[in-house]
Amino acid sequence: MTTAEHLDTIDRLRVTDFPPEPVWSGGQSSGPGYHLVQIGWTADFSEDGGAGRAEATDQINAEYGALTQALTDRWGEVQVFSVESLRARGLEGEEIPEPWDKVSGSTDHVHAWQVEGRWLVAYVAQWDGGEPYTLMAAVTVTDPP
């Protein structure tokens, strides 16, 4: 997908109502106060013994960089922050609100913009060392905990 397509997806999420109960469908998770969607991904390099990891890393970093630059151009100053402490707090039993719990379970940091009462969040997720990288976007009314 192109950066323009990623922006279009994020724009649609910004105006889509949040469902009253959590739902998961077609690469998108939504619930009260949030939408979380897969907007890009790399090839699966687990089948080649990891040989494609460097190429996948370059690909996803280029997409991520282009997206975060486009969002910064559109919405202004970006906030980059670590979500590692959220993951640790969740593992210690603290209830982390969604989508932040899901976000912190798959990345170390995010780029975020606060726009018209909502947070726009972009990040690269990877759930397992052999899984493809996934470019993710979130829209939420829940402040980062």
Backbone torsions as a table, in degrees:
resi	resn	phi	psi	omega
1	MET	NA	156.1	179.9
2	THR	-94.5	166.3	176.9
3	THR	-59.6	-39.5	178.6
4	ALA	-60.6	-40.2	178.0
5	GLU	-67.4	-38.4	176.5
6	HIS	-62.0	-44.7	179.2
7	LEU	-63.1	-39.4	178.1
8	ASP	-61.3	-43.6	178.1
9	THR	-61.0	-45.4	-179.9
10	ILE	-64.0	-42.0	178.4
11	ASP	-61.1	-40.3	177.5
12	ARG	-64.0	-41.9	179.5
13	LEU	-63.4	-35.6	-178.4
14	ARG	-60.8	-28.5	-176.2
15	VAL	-109.0	1.8	179.5
16	THR	-85.8	132.5	177.7
17	ASP	-61.6	147.6	176.0
18	PHE	-83.5	137.4	178.8
19	PRO	-74.8	156.2	-179.0
20	PRO	-73.7	-21.7	179.8
21	GLU	-128.7	151.1	178.3
22	PRO	-61.8	137.7	175.9
23	VAL	-138.0	151.3	177.1
24	TRP	-131.7	126.7	-180.0
25	SER	-158.9	127.2	172.4
26	GLY	53.2	46.0	178.4
27	GLY	81.1	10.1	178.8
28	GLN	-127.8	133.5	174.7
29	SER	-115.9	129.9	178.0
30	SER	-135.7	155.6	178.2
31	GLY	-165.7	-172.0	179.9
32	PRO	-57.4	112.0	175.7
33	GLY	86.7	6.7	-179.4
34	TYR	-156.1	156.1	166.2
35	HIS	-131.9	140.9	179.2
36	LEU	-137.7	124.7	-173.0
37	VAL	-140.0	144.2	171.9
38	GLN	-80.7	124.0	-179.5
39	ILE	-116.5	-8.4	177.1
40	GLY	-165.6	158.6	-180.0
41	TRP	-159.9	160.1	178.5
42	THR	-97.9	171.8	173.2
43	ALA	-65.7	154.1	177.6
44	ASP	-76.7	113.2	-178.7
45	PHE	-98.3	7.9	179.7
46	SER	-72.4	-27.4	-177.2
47	GLU	-77.4	-19.0	-179.5
48	ASP	-102.2	20.5	179.3
49	GLY	71.6	16.6	179.2
50	GLY	89.6	4.0	-177.7
51	ALA	-62.2	-28.6	-178.6
52	GLY	-89.2	5.5	-176.3
53	ARG	-59.9	-45.0	-177.6
54	ALA	-62.4	-44.1	178.5
55	GLU	-64.0	-42.1	178.7
56	ALA	-64.1	-40.1	178.7
57	THR	-62.8	-45.5	178.3
58	ASP	-61.6	-43.5	-178.7
59	GLN	-61.7	-51.2	-175.6
60	ILE	-69.3	-34.9	177.8
61	ASN	-65.8	-36.7	177.4
62	ALA	-66.6	-45.0	178.3
63	GLU	-62.8	-44.3	-179.2
64	TYR	-62.9	-45.2	179.3
65	GLY	-61.5	-43.6	179.2
66	ALA	-64.7	-42.1	-180.0
67	LEU	-65.6	-47.9	-177.9
68	THR	-65.6	-34.0	176.7
69	GLN	-66.9	-43.2	179.1
70	ALA	-63.4	-41.4	178.6
71	LEU	-67.7	-37.3	176.7
72	THR	-66.5	-42.3	176.9
73	ASP	-59.6	-37.8	-176.7
74	ARG	-81.3	-43.6	-169.4
75	TRP	-112.7	-1.2	175.9
76	GLY	92.3	-156.2	-172.1
77	GLU	-54.9	131.9	179.5
78	VAL	-93.6	148.8	171.0
79	GLN	-110.0	122.2	176.4
80	VAL	-108.0	123.3	179.1
81	PHE	-144.4	153.6	179.4
82	SER	-76.7	143.2	174.0
83	VAL	-114.9	10.5	179.8
84	GLU	-61.2	-36.8	-179.3
85	SER	-68.2	-31.0	176.1
86	LEU	-64.0	-43.5	178.6
87	ARG	-60.3	-45.9	-179.6
88	ALA	-62.7	-43.5	179.6
89	ARG	-63.9	-39.1	177.3
90	GLY	-63.8	-41.4	178.8
91	LEU	-66.2	-25.5	177.7
92	GLU	-83.8	-0.3	175.6
93	GLY	106.8	-5.9	178.5
94	GLU	-71.0	139.6	177.7
95	GLU	-82.2	114.8	179.1
96	ILE	-98.0	127.5	-177.6
97	PRO	-69.7	151.9	175.0
98	GLU	-78.7	148.9	6.4
99	PRO	-87.8	3.2	-173.3
100	TRP	-61.7	-33.5	177.7
101	ASP	-64.5	-46.9	178.3
102	LYS	-63.1	-43.4	-179.4
103	VAL	-59.7	-49.0	-175.5
104	SER	-68.4	-18.0	178.8
105	GLY	-79.7	-5.0	-174.8
106	SER	-135.3	3.7	179.9
107	THR	-154.1	167.8	178.0
108	ASP	-100.9	-25.6	-178.3
109	HIS	-150.3	161.9	179.2
110	VAL	-136.2	159.2	167.6
111	HIS	-105.4	133.0	-175.8
112	ALA	-141.0	145.6	177.2
113	TRP	-130.2	138.8	175.1
114	GLN	-102.7	117.7	-173.3
115	VAL	-133.9	120.4	174.0
116	GLU	49.9	46.0	176.0
117	GLY	80.2	5.9	178.6
118	ARG	-129.2	151.1	173.6
119	TRP	-93.7	133.1	169.6
120	LEU	-106.5	128.0	-174.0
121	VAL	-129.0	135.4	175.3
122	ALA	-128.9	142.4	178.6
123	TYR	-165.4	166.6	175.2
124	VAL	-106.1	125.7	-179.0
125	ALA	-106.4	148.0	168.2
126	GLN	-151.9	120.3	-175.2
127	TRP	-89.1	-22.6	-178.1
128	ASP	-147.7	145.0	-177.1
129	GLY	-55.2	-22.2	-179.7
130	GLY	-102.3	-5.1	-178.4
131	GLU	-79.7	157.2	175.2
132	PRO	-63.2	157.0	172.2
133	TYR	-79.4	145.5	-179.9
134	THR	-127.3	128.5	174.6
135	LEU	-85.2	124.9	-173.4
136	MET	-120.0	151.5	172.6
137	ALA	-135.7	147.2	177.2
138	ALA	-136.1	149.0	170.6
139	VAL	-128.8	127.8	-176.7
140	THR	-150.6	152.4	173.1
141	VAL	-96.0	-5.0	-178.2
142	THR	-86.6	121.0	177.2
143	ASP	-64.0	150.1	175.0
144	PRO	-58.9	131.3	-179.1
145	PRO	-72.7	NA	NA
